[in-house]
Amino acid sequence: MSERFQTDNREIDDLFERYRAAPKGHVFAPLADACRKAGMLEEALEICARGVGEHPRYASGYVVQGKCLYDAGRGNDAQAAFDRVLELDPKNLVALKYLGIIHSERGETAIAREYFGHILALDPGDREIRSRMEDVTQLAPRGHSTRVPPSRATPVTPT
């Protein structure tokens, strides 16, 4: 990423100024997430790579990196980032959700059910996850794996 960075998004510009002032801090995560939400995936991925390199035990950095990788269509890399999150924070709901979604998109419904079930054990009122659980449960009996049709899978809700 270049030294000069300016967009038409004030939040990103403000976060980038904070990042430039303290490049070894944790501000990389909200900056990368703001870039991701604005569709600036290359910049977001570069910021995340630097950030998690500096802070290999910062789960929130890997959460943002996983979201960026997922949005970039790099499911295997996203899975690795979310797996790292769970190593650092085994109850991280965002990582559990994305891992469930990634596995359901691959047709690995039994694995997806495990992730969604873990979320529901932690947060029984999560309607989105309950709906996803119903979708993967209806598609395949326990122990079987069936691909979730794209029309049934709902898009990931940005968090």
N, C-alpha and C positions, 0 to 999 in steps of 0.2 A: 504494500500500500504506500502511496506517495506521501511525502511530507505535508503537502498541501491537500486538503480534503474539504470540500464544501458541497452541500447538496441544497435542495429546496426544502429540506426537512429540518426544522429547527432542533428537534429532539436529537437527531443523529449528529448534527453539527455541534451541539452542546456536549453530548457524550464524547464525541471525538476530541474536542478540546480538553476535556477531563482526561481522556486516554493519553493524549500527547503529553500532558503535564505529568502524568504518573503511569507510564507504559507498563510497569511491572505490577500494577495493582489489579484489583478484581473488576474494574469498570469495563474490561473487555467483554464481559458476559452481557450486560445490558446493551452495550454498543452493538455487538454482533447480533443480538436478538432484534434490535431496532432495524438494523440493516436487512436482516432476514425478512421481517415483516414488510419492509419497503421493496422487497424483490431484489435486493443487492446481495445475491447469494455468494458470488465470488469474494466480495469484500468480507462478508460475514465469515466465510470459511477460513480466509486468511487470518482474520482477527482471532478466531477461535483456535486455530492451530498454534499461533504464537502464545495465546493466553494459557491454554492447557499445558503447553510446553513449559511455561513459567510456573504454573500452579497444578502439578499433576495430581494433587489430592483435593482439588476444588470441584465437588460434584456438580455445582450449578454451571460451571464452565462446560462440562461434558454434556449436561442437559441441553444447553444451547447448541453445542456442536452437533449433537444427535439430531436436533430439530432441523438444523441447517442441512445436514447430510440427507435427511429424509426428504426435505423439500427439494433437494437437488436430484432426487431419484436414486440415491446411493444407499439402498436399503441395507446391504451387508455392512457398510461402514457405519451407518446409523446404528445398527444393532450392536456393533462393537462399542460405540460410544455409550449407548444406554446400558450395556452390560457393565461397563466401567463405572457408571453411575451407581448401579446396584451393588458393586463391590464396595463403594464408598458409603452408600446410603441405601441399605436393603429395602427400606419402606418408601422410596421415592415414587410417588404416584405418577408423575409425568413419565418417568422411565418405564414403569410397569405398563402404563397405557400404550405408549408407542411400541413397546415390544409385543404387546398383545395384538396391536394393529398390524405390525410388520408380519407376524406369524400368520394372522388370519388372511392377509393379502397373499401370502405364499400358499395358502390352502392347508396350513398346519393348524387346524382348528383345535385339536386336543391341547396343543401348547398354548394357543391363544386363550383357551378357556382357563388354563392354569393362571396366566397373568391376570385376566379379568377377574377370576375368582379371588385372587390375592387382593386386588383393589377393593372388591366388594366386602371382603373381610375387614379391611381397614376403614372403608367408607361405604356402608351399606346403602346410603341415600344417593349414590352417584347414578343418576338416571341415564346418562350417556353410556356409561360402562354396562349398566344393566341391559340396555337395549342391544349393545354389541354382543353381550353374553348370550342373550336370547337368539340373536342372528346366528352365531356360530354353533349354538346348541341345536337349533332347528335344522341346520344344514348337515350335521353329521352326528350320529350317535356316539356316545363315549367310546374313545379308543380309535375312532376312525378319523381320517383326515380328508376333508373335501374343500376345494377352493371356494372362497367366498365370492359370489358373482359381484362384479363392480356395481351393478344397480342396487344391490342390497347393502354394500359397504358404504357407510357415510364418511364424508371427508373428515380428516383430523381437525378438531377444533383448536385453533391456536391458543396456547396458554403462555 
